C-alpha cells in the first residue's frame, strides 16, 4: 500500500542525518541488477558486456598485474561506489596512479578515498549539476525546511514534482493522459513565468486555465521531443580526501539543438479548482542508492508542502511515496502499488536500471506519466513510450560528450580504455564516450572492458584495461 506524505517529518530527520555527505552520489543514473551479478536484465534486453567491448570475464591479457608503459594514458571508469571501492583498491595495488581517470556521477561519493585507502588525486568526475535560473531559490527553500544543503539530483526532484503539479492543475483531473498533454505546455515557453518562489501562484494560474512557463532549479526545464531536458549544466568535480568530500571545480552549461524545447502539447488547459491532486514519488529509500534517495525524496516533497500550506484555488495534494529499493523487481512492484492507488503521474524512478522496466511494464501500459529526476541512460530516450515518459535529468548523450571533452581538453589525454559496469547504463555511456572521444576529439580507445557488480576482486579486468592495445 502506498504511503502518505505525513511521513515527511520522519524522513526529514533521517535525511538530514545521512544527506549524501558532501554531495556524494551513489550511482543515481544506473542500478545494479537484482541478483547483484551486473548482468543484462535491466529492462530493455540490450545490456551486457558482449556488445560494448571485452567482457569483464575476459581476462586475456596474460598479465600478472601492473601498469604497462604501453598501456593507455587514461581510464574511464563507470560504476557505483559499492563495487567501485574494491575496483579502485585493486587498481591502486596494480598501478602507480599515473593514468588520468574520468568517472561520471555514479561514482561521486566523497567517502571513497578513505574507503579505498588512496587520495584518488588522479580522478576527475563529471555530473549533471543544478544550473537552472532559479537554483538559489530552491537552495533556500531546501535549507529552510531541512536545515541542510541540497544534494545531487535534489533540484531535479523538486522540478519533476513541480511540473507534474502544474500539469495536473492545468489538466483539471487526475488523469495520466491529460497530465501528459500538459507537461510541455507548462514547462516550455511561453506564459506566466513560474519559479520555486511563486509556484503556488503558478498553480493557481494553471488551474484558472492561464498559460504558464516553469523555469526550474535544475535547468530551464524545457522538454524536447523525447521528453528530455533541452539544456543542462554539468559539474566537473574532484575528490578531496582530507575533507571526505567530492567538490565541484567548475560548472558548464550545455544546450541541445532546440533549447526552448519541442514536442506535442495541448493548446490549452481546462483547469479546475476545489479538488485534490495526486502525485507519486518512487525513489530509493533503501538499496545501493539509499544515501542519495533520502534527500531526493525530501526535495520532491517540497512542492507538495508549498501547495498544501497555501491551498491555491482550493487545491490540495495527496503525495504517495514508494521505495524502489534500487531494484528492478522491487521498483516495478512499488510502481504497481502506486498505479493501484490511482496515481496519475510519478516522480521517479531514480536509476535507469529500474526506470526502464518500470516504464515499460507499469507506466506506459497504464498510461501514467513518469518523470525521472536522475535516470540518464540513452535507453530511456529510445523507449516506445507514447510520450508518457519524461525526465528532468539530462540524457547520457550529453554526459558522454562532457566526459570525452574533459579527458581530451582538460586532461590532455589522447588514448584511453574504459571500465564499465555490466548493464545498460555502463555499456551505453561507455559507447557514447568512446564514439565522441574518437570522432570529435581524435582520440583512441584501446578497449572497452565490462565488470560485474559484487566481485571479490577486479584484478583481471584492470589488467585487461591497462594492457597495451591489440596489435
C-alpha positions as CSV (number, residue, x, y, z in Angstrom):
1,X,0.0,0.0,0.0
2,X,1.3,3.4,-0.9
3,X,2.4,5.6,2.0
4,X,1.2,9.1,2.5
5,X,3.3,12.2,2.8
6,X,2.7,12.5,6.5
7,X,5.9,10.5,6.8
8,X,7.9,13.6,5.8
9,X,8.8,14.6,9.4
10,X,10.4,11.2,9.9
11,X,12.2,11.5,6.5
12,X,13.3,15.0,7.5
13,X,15.1,13.6,10.5
14,X,16.6,10.6,8.7
15,X,17.6,12.5,5.6
16,X,19.4,15.3,7.5
17,X,21.5,12.7,9.2
18,X,22.5,10.9,6.1
19,X,22.3,13.6,3.4
20,X,24.9,12.4,1.0
21,X,28.0,13.5,2.8
22,X,29.3,16.5,0.9
23,X,27.5,15.9,-2.5
24,X,28.1,12.2,-2.6
25,X,26.3,10.3,-5.3
26,X,26.0,6.6,-5.2
27,X,25.1,5.9,-8.8
28,X,21.8,7.5,-9.3
29,X,21.8,7.1,-13.0
30,X,22.2,3.4,-13.2
31,X,21.4,0.5,-11.0
32,X,22.7,-3.0,-10.2
33,X,20.5,-5.8,-11.3
34,X,18.6,-7.8,-8.8
35,X,21.0,-10.7,-8.4
36,X,24.0,-8.4,-7.9
37,X,25.7,-10.0,-10.9
38,X,25.7,-6.9,-13.1
39,X,24.1,-9.0,-15.9
40,X,21.9,-7.8,-18.7
41,X,18.4,-7.9,-17.3
42,X,17.8,-4.3,-16.6
43,X,14.8,-4.0,-18.7
44,X,15.3,-3.5,-22.4
45,X,17.4,-6.5,-23.2
46,X,20.4,-4.9,-24.8
47,X,22.7,-4.7,-21.8
48,X,25.5,-7.0,-21.0
49,X,29.2,-7.0,-21.7
50,X,29.4,-8.7,-25.1
51,X,28.4,-5.8,-27.3
52,X,30.4,-3.0,-25.8
53,X,33.9,-4.4,-26.0
54,X,35.8,-7.0,-24.0
55,X,33.7,-8.7,-21.3
56,X,34.7,-8.4,-17.7
57,X,35.2,-12.1,-17.5
58,X,37.6,-12.0,-20.4
59,X,41.0,-11.8,-18.7
60,X,43.0,-12.3,-21.9
61,X,45.9,-10.0,-21.0
62,X,48.1,-12.7,-19.5
63,X,49.5,-10.1,-17.2
64,X,50.2,-10.6,-13.5
65,X,49.1,-7.0,-12.8
66,X,50.9,-3.7,-13.1
67,X,50.5,-0.8,-15.4
68,X,52.5,-1.0,-18.6
69,X,54.2,1.9,-20.3
70,X,52.5,0.8,-23.5
71,X,49.1,0.9,-21.9
72,X,46.5,3.7,-22.1
73,X,47.3,7.1,-20.6
74,X,43.7,7.4,-19.4
75,X,40.9,5.3,-18.0
76,X,37.2,5.9,-17.9
77,X,35.5,4.1,-15.0
78,X,31.7,3.8,-15.0
79,X,30.1,2.2,-12.0
80,X,28.8,2.6,-8.4
81,X,30.6,3.1,-5.1
82,X,29.7,-0.3,-3.7
83,X,31.8,-2.1,-6.3
84,X,33.9,0.9,-7.1
85,X,35.6,0.7,-3.8
86,X,37.0,-2.7,-4.4
87,X,37.8,-1.9,-8.1
88,X,39.9,1.2,-7.1
89,X,41.6,-0.7,-4.3
90,X,42.7,-3.3,-6.9
91,X,43.6,-0.5,-9.4
92,X,46.0,1.2,-7.0
93,X,47.6,-2.1,-6.0
94,X,48.4,-2.7,-9.7
95,X,49.2,0.9,-10.9
96,X,51.2,3.8,-9.7
97,X,48.2,6.0,-10.5
98,X,49.9,7.7,-13.5
99,X,46.8,7.2,-15.6
100,X,44.3,10.1,-15.7
101,X,40.9,8.7,-14.7
102,X,37.5,10.2,-15.6
103,X,34.3,9.0,-13.8
104,X,30.6,10.0,-14.0
105,X,28.3,10.8,-11.2
106,X,27.7,7.2,-10.5
107,X,31.0,7.2,-8.6
108,X,30.6,10.5,-6.8
109,X,30.9,9.6,-3.2
110,X,33.1,11.7,-1.0
111,X,33.8,8.8,1.3
112,X,35.5,6.7,-1.4
113,X,39.1,7.8,-0.9
114,X,39.0,6.9,2.7
115,X,37.5,3.5,1.9
116,X,39.9,2.9,-0.9
117,X,42.9,3.9,1.1
118,X,44.2,6.4,-1.5
119,X,43.6,10.1,-2.0
120,X,42.5,9.4,-5.7
121,X,44.1,12.6,-6.9
122,X,44.2,11.3,-10.5
123,X,40.4,11.0,-10.7
124,X,38.3,13.7,-12.3
125,X,34.5,13.4,-12.2
126,X,31.6,14.8,-14.2
127,X,27.9,15.0,-13.1
128,X,24.7,16.7,-14.0
129,X,24.5,19.9,-11.9
130,X,21.9,22.3,-10.7
131,X,22.3,25.1,-13.1
132,X,18.8,26.4,-13.6
133,X,17.8,30.0,-13.5
134,X,16.2,29.5,-10.1
135,X,18.7,27.3,-8.4
136,X,19.3,29.7,-5.5
137,X,15.6,30.0,-4.8
138,X,15.4,26.2,-4.5
139,X,18.5,26.0,-2.3
140,X,16.9,28.5,0.1
141,X,13.7,26.5,0.3
142,X,15.5,23.3,1.0
143,X,17.8,24.8,3.6
144,X,14.9,26.5,5.4
145,X,12.9,23.3,5.5
146,X,15.6,20.7,6.3
147,X,18.5,22.7,7.8
148,X,21.0,21.2,5.3
149,X,22.2,21.9,1.9
150,X,20.6,20.2,-1.1
151,X,22.5,17.3,-2.7
152,X,22.9,15.8,-6.1
153,X,19.7,15.5,-8.1
154,X,17.6,17.2,-5.5
155,X,16.8,20.2,-7.7
156,X,15.8,17.8,-10.5
157,X,13.5,16.0,-8.0
158,X,11.9,19.3,-7.0
159,X,11.4,20.3,-10.6
160,X,9.9,16.9,-11.5
161,X,7.1,17.3,-8.9
162,X,6.6,21.0,-9.5
163,X,6.0,20.4,-13.3
164,X,3.6,17.5,-12.6
165,X,1.6,19.6,-10.2
166,X,1.4,22.4,-12.7
167,X,0.3,20.0,-15.4
168,X,-2.2,18.4,-13.1
169,X,-3.7,21.8,-12.2
170,X,-3.9,22.7,-15.9
171,X,-5.4,19.4,-16.8
172,X,-8.1,19.7,-14.1
173,X,-8.2,16.0,-13.4
174,X,-6.0,13.1,-12.1
175,X,-5.6,11.6,-15.5
176,X,-2.3,10.4,-16.8
177,X,-3.2,11.2,-20.4
178,X,-4.5,14.7,-19.6
179,X,-1.4,15.4,-17.5
180,X,0.9,14.1,-20.3
181,X,-0.7,16.6,-22.7
182,X,0.0,19.5,-20.3
183,X,3.7,18.7,-19.4
184,X,5.3,20.7,-22.2
185,X,2.6,23.3,-22.1
186,X,3.5,24.2,-18.5
187,X,7.3,23.7,-18.9
188,X,8.1,25.2,-22.2
189,X,7.7,28.9,-23.3
190,X,5.6,31.0,-23.0
191,X,3.1,32.3,-20.5
192,X,3.5,33.5,-16.9
193,X,6.9,32.7,-15.6
194,X,6.7,30.3,-12.6
195,X,9.6,29.6,-10.3
196,X,10.1,27.8,-7.0
197,X,9.4,31.1,-5.3
198,X,6.0,31.7,-6.9
199,X,5.0,28.0,-7.5
200,X,1.7,28.4,-5.6
201,X,0.7,31.4,-7.7
202,X,1.6,29.5,-10.8
203,X,-0.5,26.5,-9.9
204,X,-3.5,28.8,-9.3
205,X,-2.9,30.4,-12.7
206,X,-2.7,27.0,-14.3
207,X,-5.9,25.9,-12.5
208,X,-7.6,29.0,-14.0
209,X,-6.6,28.0,-17.5
210,X,-3.8,30.5,-17.9
211,X,-0.6,29.7,-19.8
212,X,2.4,29.2,-17.5
213,X,6.1,28.6,-18.1
214,X,8.0,26.8,-15.3
215,X,11.7,27.9,-15.0
216,X,13.4,25.4,-12.8
217,X,16.2,24.9,-10.3
218,X,18.0,22.2,-12.3
219,X,17.6,23.8,-15.7
220,X,15.1,25.9,-17.7
221,X,13.2,22.6,-17.8
222,X,12.2,22.9,-21.4
223,X,11.3,19.4,-22.7
224,X,12.4,18.3,-26.2
225,X,10.6,15.8,-28.4
226,X,11.9,12.8,-26.4
227,X,10.8,14.3,-23.1
228,X,14.4,15.1,-22.1
229,X,15.7,18.5,-20.9
230,X,16.7,20.6,-23.9
231,X,19.6,22.1,-21.9
232,X,21.6,21.1,-18.9
233,X,24.5,22.0,-16.7
234,X,27.4,19.7,-15.8
235,X,29.8,19.9,-12.9
236,X,33.5,18.9,-13.1
237,X,34.5,17.6,-9.7
238,X,37.4,16.1,-7.8
239,X,37.8,14.2,-4.6
240,X,39.0,16.0,-1.5
241,X,40.3,13.1,0.6
242,X,41.1,15.4,3.6
243,X,37.5,16.6,3.8
244,X,35.9,13.3,2.8
245,X,34.1,15.2,0.0
246,X,33.6,15.4,-3.7
247,X,33.9,19.0,-4.7
248,X,32.9,20.9,-7.8
249,X,35.7,22.8,-9.5
250,X,33.7,24.0,-12.5
251,X,30.2,24.0,-13.8
252,X,29.5,24.3,-17.6
253,X,26.1,24.8,-19.4
254,X,25.3,22.8,-22.5
255,X,22.3,23.3,-24.8
256,X,20.8,21.0,-27.3
257,X,19.6,21.9,-30.8
258,X,16.4,23.4,-29.6
259,X,16.9,24.9,-26.1
260,X,13.3,26.1,-25.9
261,X,12.1,22.6,-26.2
262,X,9.7,20.9,-28.7
263,X,7.2,18.1,-29.0
264,X,3.5,17.5,-28.6
265,X,1.5,19.6,-26.1
266,X,-2.1,20.7,-25.5
267,X,-3.1,24.0,-27.0
268,X,-4.9,25.0,-23.7
269,X,-5.7,23.7,-20.3
270,X,-9.2,23.4,-18.9
271,X,-8.0,23.8,-15.3
272,X,-10.3,23.4,-12.3
273,X,-10.5,24.3,-8.6
274,X,-11.5,22.8,-5.3
275,X,-10.1,19.3,-5.7
276,X,-7.3,17.1,-4.6
277,X,-4.4,16.5,-6.9
278,X,-2.5,13.2,-6.7
279,X,1.2,12.5,-7.4
280,X,3.5,9.6,-6.7
281,X,7.2,9.6,-5.6
282,X,9.1,6.4,-6.5
283,X,12.7,6.9,-5.2
284,X,15.2,4.7,-3.3
285,X,14.9,4.8,0.5
286,X,16.9,1.5,0.7
287,X,19.4,-0.3,-1.5
288,X,22.5,0.9,-3.3
289,X,21.2,4.4,-3.8
290,X,19.7,5.0,-0.3
291,X,22.2,7.7,0.5
292,X,21.0,9.9,-2.3
293,X,17.4,8.8,-2.3
294,X,16.6,10.4,1.1
295,X,17.4,14.0,0.1
296,X,15.8,13.4,-3.3
297,X,12.6,12.4,-1.5
298,X,12.8,15.5,0.7
299,X,13.2,17.7,-2.4
300,X,10.3,16.0,-4.1
301,X,8.0,16.7,-1.2
302,X,8.7,20.5,-1.1
303,X,6.3,21.5,-3.9
304,X,3.6,19.3,-2.2
305,X,4.1,21.1,1.1
306,X,4.0,24.5,-0.6
307,X,0.6,23.8,-2.2
308,X,-0.9,22.1,0.9
309,X,0.2,25.0,3.1
310,X,-1.4,27.6,0.8
311,X,-4.3,25.8,-0.8
312,X,-4.4,27.9,-4.0
313,X,-7.8,27.7,-5.8
314,X,-9.0,25.2,-3.2
315,X,-6.4,22.7,-4.4
316,X,-4.5,20.2,-2.2
317,X,-2.1,17.4,-3.0
318,X,-2.1,13.8,-1.9
319,X,1.5,12.6,-2.4
320,X,2.2,8.9,-2.0
321,X,5.7,7.5,-1.6
322,X,7.1,4.1,-2.5
323,X,10.6,2.7,-2.1
324,X,12.2,1.5,-5.4
325,X,14.9,-0.3,-3.3
326,X,17.3,0.4,-6.2
327,X,15.9,-2.9,-7.6
328,X,14.1,-3.6,-10.9
329,X,11.7,-6.1,-9.4
330,X,11.0,-4.1,-6.2
331,X,10.7,-0.9,-8.2
332,X,8.1,-2.5,-10.6
333,X,6.1,-3.8,-7.6
334,X,6.2,-0.4,-6.0
335,X,5.1,1.3,-9.2
336,X,2.2,-1.1,-9.5
337,X,1.1,-0.1,-6.0
338,X,1.1,3.5,-7.0
339,X,-1.0,2.7,-10.1
340,X,-3.4,0.6,-8.0
341,X,-3.8,3.7,-5.7
342,X,-4.9,5.8,-8.7
343,X,-1.7,7.9,-9.0
344,X,-1.7,9.6,-12.5
345,X,1.9,10.7,-12.5
346,X,5.1,9.8,-10.7
347,X,8.4,11.4,-9.8
348,X,10.8,8.5,-10.5
349,X,12.3,6.2,-10.6
350,X,15.9,7.2,-9.8
351,X,18.1,4.8,-11.7
352,X,18.0,3.7,-15.3
353,X,18.2,0.0,-14.5
354,X,14.9,0.5,-12.6
355,X,13.3,3.2,-14.7
356,X,13.4,1.3,-17.9
357,X,11.5,-1.8,-16.7
358,X,9.1,0.3,-14.5
359,X,8.3,2.5,-17.6
360,X,7.9,-0.5,-19.9
361,X,5.9,-2.7,-17.6
362,X,3.9,-0.3,-15.5
363,X,3.8,3.4,-16.5
364,X,3.4,3.2,-20.3
365,X,0.7,0.4,-20.4
366,X,-1.2,2.0,-17.6
367,X,-1.0,5.5,-19.2
368,X,0.8,7.0,-16.2
369,X,3.3,9.8,-16.6
370,X,6.8,9.1,-15.3
371,X,9.3,11.9,-14.8
372,X,12.6,10.7,-13.5
373,X,14.9,13.2,-11.8
374,X,18.1,11.2,-12.3
375,X,17.8,8.4,-14.8
376,X,20.1,9.3,-17.7
377,X,20.7,6.2,-19.8
378,X,20.2,6.5,-23.5
379,X,17.7,3.7,-23.5
380,X,15.2,5.9,-21.7
381,X,15.2,8.3,-24.7
382,X,14.6,5.4,-27.0
383,X,11.6,4.0,-25.2
384,X,8.4,3.5,-27.2
385,X,6.6,5.4,-24.6
386,X,3.6,7.1,-26.4
387,X,5.0,10.3,-24.7
388,X,4.3,9.3,-21.2
389,X,8.0,9.2,-20.0
390,X,9.8,12.4,-19.2
391,X,12.9,13.3,-17.1
392,X,14.4,16.4,-15.6
393,X,17.9,14.8,-15.7
394,X,19.8,15.1,-19.0
395,X,20.5,12.1,-21.2
396,X,23.9,10.4,-21.1
397,X,24.2,11.6,-24.7
398,X,25.4,14.9,-23.1
399,X,27.4,13.3,-20.3
400,X,29.3,11.1,-22.7
401,X,30.4,14.2,-24.6
402,X,31.3,16.1,-21.5
403,X,33.5,13.2,-20.3
404,X,35.2,13.0,-23.7
405,X,35.9,16.7,-23.7
406,X,37.3,16.6,-20.1
407,X,39.6,13.7,-21.0
408,X,40.9,15.3,-24.2
409,X,40.9,19.0,-23.5
410,X,41.2,19.4,-19.7
411,X,43.5,16.4,-19.1
412,X,45.3,16.3,-22.4
413,X,44.9,12.5,-22.9
414,X,44.6,11.0,-26.4
415,X,44.4,7.3,-25.7
416,X,42.2,5.5,-23.1
417,X,40.5,2.3,-22.1
418,X,37.0,2.2,-20.4
419,X,35.9,0.0,-17.5
420,X,32.1,-0.1,-17.2
421,X,29.5,-1.8,-15.0
422,X,27.9,-4.6,-17.0
423,X,24.4,-3.1,-17.5
424,X,22.6,-0.7,-19.8
425,X,23.9,2.4,-18.0
426,X,27.5,1.3,-18.1
427,X,27.6,-0.1,-21.6
428,X,25.7,2.8,-23.2
429,X,27.7,5.5,-21.5
430,X,31.0,3.7,-22.4
431,X,30.0,3.5,-26.0
432,X,28.8,7.1,-26.1
433,X,32.1,8.3,-24.6
434,X,34.1,6.2,-27.0
435,X,32.3,7.4,-30.0
436,X,32.7,11.1,-29.2
437,X,36.3,10.7,-28.0
438,X,37.3,9.1,-31.3
439,X,35.1,11.0,-33.7
440,X,35.1,14.5,-32.2
441,X,38.4,14.7,-30.3
442,X,40.5,12.3,-32.5
443,X,41.3,10.1,-29.5
444,X,41.9,6.4,-29.5
445,X,40.0,3.9,-27.3
446,X,42.1,0.8,-26.8
447,X,39.3,-1.3,-25.5
448,X,36.1,-1.3,-23.5
449,X,36.0,-3.7,-20.6
450,X,32.9,-4.7,-18.7
451,X,32.9,-5.7,-15.0
452,X,30.2,-7.3,-12.8
453,X,28.9,-5.9,-9.6
454,X,29.9,-7.6,-6.3
455,X,33.1,-9.4,-7.4
456,X,35.7,-10.0,-4.7
457,X,38.5,-9.0,-7.0
458,X,38.8,-6.9,-10.1
459,X,42.4,-7.5,-10.8
460,X,41.9,-9.3,-14.1
461,X,39.7,-6.7,-15.7
462,X,42.1,-3.9,-14.5
463,X,45.0,-5.8,-16.1
464,X,43.0,-6.1,-19.2
465,X,42.2,-2.4,-19.3
466,X,45.7,-1.3,-18.6
467,X,47.4,-3.6,-21.1
468,X,48.8,-2.4,-24.4
469,X,46.5,-2.1,-27.4
470,X,45.8,-5.2,-29.5
471,X,48.1,-5.4,-32.4
